[in-house]
Amino acid sequence: MARRSSAGPAGLGGATGRGDAGTAGRPGPGPRPAAEGRGRVDVPLDAVLRIGAELDLNAVLGTIVDVAMRVVPSKYGALAVLDGSGGFSAMFSRGYCSDRSAARGEELPHGTGLLGELIRNPRPLRLDDLSAHPNSVGFPLDHPLMTTLLAVPITVGGTIYGNLYLADRLGGTYTQEDEDMLVALARVAGVAIENADLYRRLGRITEEFQRRLLPPMPHIEGCELETRYRTATRLPNIGGDWYDVFRLPDGVTCLSVGDVMGHDARAATIMAQISNMLRVVAYYRREPPSDILHDLDQVLHDLHGGPMATVLVARLRPIPSGAALLRWSSAGHLPPLLVAPGERAAFLRTEPGLPLGVDLTVPRPDHHAEIPPGAAVLLYTDGLVEHHDLHLEDGMARLVEIATAHAGGPLAKLCDALLDADFDDDVTLLAVRSRSAPQPAGGRGGIGHLS
């Protein structure tokens, strides 16, 4: 029987302040060198496919443990990721405790006990009684007793990436056949981890590429501006969403937000073309917004074959009352949201019109609304309100509720609250609030005429 230790780490881990970080496993007699020259052991095809089906790194690591516990039936399992300095940076466990990560400030095993045996001596370890091993230090009071252990290192790109542990073989002790199977599984795991890591790095590169295509926000006197861009929770982290804000020669602020169909590098490239052309067209056409969209659609049709995209273009101009006049036209885009302190947020719902790239002959209407002093206007892409398990109207209702709750606070906090979720699609958000002084008593702006 393994002895308990109220002071020390889990029997496998070496001392930690809170016990073993969800690892499993226990040693027995002593380490056994891997046998050389034995016949090749093949991992079951379904196990290989299950591990290879994942591309999210954390999902891969957890799946490796699940598959290992099934291929070599065990009560406990864990995969410890090494941090390069003789310790662990993450622990993915099954059967006991929860997954832990040093990045979240959670205490992990220090690697000074039995769990660290593979760090010091990276070769398969098979024990019939972990309590008999000289590096076994017992278990914390809340840790289950473990008797047998099978552990192997996982190599990625020629470097030891981490260790895979199994404990308490169901139906007996671990055999040489079990060890050979786990060694073979570790090879499969190494390939899957390398693929997932490459995929994650690709995601970071594409996300950075997308962000660099978006313009920096200008300083526009009299306006408080906030912008946000959030990639989809799942890859590919690239798409065709954009926002833009710039001052026109007549002193009016031009706002735009749009979404090109597709989620790939081509969509991002078309997005850059459209947003750049929109600036040029708006600079020379200036108004009304419907003419800007018409000319933009024509240019895109002639030069690029008419890519399909939704776009909303708006002009925001201060008026003597202290309010601001918003005049906009939409090419199939979602409506602006008006957020006024002390009032319920409301969509400026109008006929959205056709997306770009559909029909050049259909006229585009203009709309306008008076924006009260201190109120904000939010322009956004559909990723903010569309979710695979949520109806569009429910997503828009969520947007209204959050915006209403934060209407009187800083614009930055409002935007952060709206993006405090996971999104199926990439999201861009543009929020603008006039800094004009409130108008004198006797009247307020309110929502003006919508045409």
C-alpha angles and dihedrals in degrees: 000000000000114000123237123236121193092195110046138058127277113302088261104037114056119237120331129161093244107029130257114345097236096298125143133201141082136210131236132181101350146290117305121204116240111265115246126220098019119142118276115269116214121212111228111268094236090055091051091048093048093052093043093049092072124080101171104095097221091047089051092052093049092046091052089059092046092050093045091053090051098044091046101028107232138159095223135029139173143173117209119199114212121231098209095250102077097278142081129271098185140008125206109193140176130195095022136040125351131278112280136198133193087216089068092051093252119147115247131190110284094227093237095113133052094308088062094054091095091049090057095037111021102202133100115296122200121178130178093193116021092190089067094059113102092230095053110113100178131248135288115255093259095048121099117243113255125196113180130038138194118181136169134177121246117221124203120185093345093308129102103252100178147312131271115213132190124183137190104018110223110243099013143328128327116273135206088257089056090050093050090049093051091048089053091047090052089058090053089046092053092056092047092049092049091051092048091048091051090049091051092050090049089053091053092049094049092046091052089048090053093048092050090056090060116086124244113251115257125223107251115185113235094021132095108209131192127175132182135186121190126179122223116274089241127048142291089074093194134082147135104280120124145160132199139184126186141151117252122218091257090060095253120131114239118208126189138173129176149163127215116209113255140044108240142080091283091058090050091050093050089047090057091049094050096046092048093047091047091059092052095046093046091048093058101028094039096171155076101019091224090062090049090055093045093052091044091052091050094050092047090049093051098042105030107021096258107291113208118246141144116235138175119198121189139178118211116198129173116236129203094259090069092253125104131237115230115198118180148161127204133212099200094310130140117266124265117258119229113211115189124174112254094016136087113264112251136195117236091228118196138144103298096210126212123312119251114275096035111090126347093194098063111095119235118223125222123226133193139192135179111241112212119231110276094018122122133218119214124203117185145160125251095259088078093063106022120082131165092241098036129073115237093244090052090051091051090048089053089052091053094049095050094043092050092051092053100035095112097045134078115305091234092059091049091054093046091051091052091053096045093112143065116270131206091208134035115271135210122188129187120186126181129182127183114237092204116135115259114270119252120274115277101067144018133205105246123169108316131206116319114206 
